[in-house]
Amino acid sequence: MGYEQFIAIGHETLLSTALTVTPVLLAGLIIGLIVGIIQAATSINEATLAFVPKLIVVGLVLVLAGPFMISTMTGFFQTIFSEIGRVNR
């Protein structure tokens, strides 16, 4: 197994990770920004006001994007497990 194959596996690892976490991170970022703007406009500095909406939105995104995330990781693991047999050859 050459260095090119290890680099390809590393590239696929980073791509799969990015595709898997992007929906959750973007949802948390957007809702955090919206709540932060509302808190700044109303001068309400309550910590739970920022936490609860993020928790709800991230949970909703996990439910909606869960099948996509699972299929992405399943495909990645199938590729990795098929490559494991080629490492010693």
N, C-alpha and C positions, 0 to 999 in steps of 0.2 A: 504494500500500500504506500503510494508516494505522498509527498508533501501536498500535492495538489488536491488529493482526496481529503486530507485532513483540513485543508483550508476550505474546501467545499462544505464539509460537515460543520465547521465553525460558522461559516456564512449562513447555512441553513438553520443552525441553532439560534443565531442572533435574529434572523428573519422570523422564525417561528415565535420566539419570545416577544418580539415587537408586535407581531400580529395578535398575539394572545392578550397582552396587557394594555394595548392601546385603547380599546373601548372603555375599560374601567378607568384608566388614568384621565382620558379626555372628559368623561362624565364628571369625575371628581373635580377636575380643574375648572370646568365650566360652571358647575353649581357653586363651587367655592368662590369664584369670581363674582357671580351674581349675588350671592349672599353677602360677600364683602362690600359690594357697591351699595346694597340696601342698608347694611349696618352703618356704613360711612355716611349715607344720606340721612339716616334717622338718628344717628348717634347712640344706637343701641349696641352695647358691647357685651353681649351675653355669649359665652362659649358654647352653650348647648344649642343656641340658635344657628351656629355654623355647623355643628356636628350632626344634628338630626337630619337635616335635608340631604347632606352628603351621604349619610348612612342609607337613607331611603333610596336615593337615586342610584347609588352604587349597587345596592341589592337588586333594584329593578334591572339595571344593565346586566348584572350577572345572570339573571333569569332569562332575559331576552337574548343576550349574546352567548350564553352558555353552550348551546349546541355548536355554534361556530368555533368557539374556543376549544371545545373537546375534540371536534373533528380535526382542527389544526394540530393539536398536540398528538392525537392518535396517528395521523399521517407522519408526523415527525418521528415518533417512536418506532413506527413500522420501518421507516427508512434507516434509523439508527440500528435497530436490531438486525436488519438485513445486512448492514455493513459490518457488524461485529464479526461475522463469519469470515470476512475477507481480510481482517487485520493481520492474521498470521500467515497469509499466503503471499 
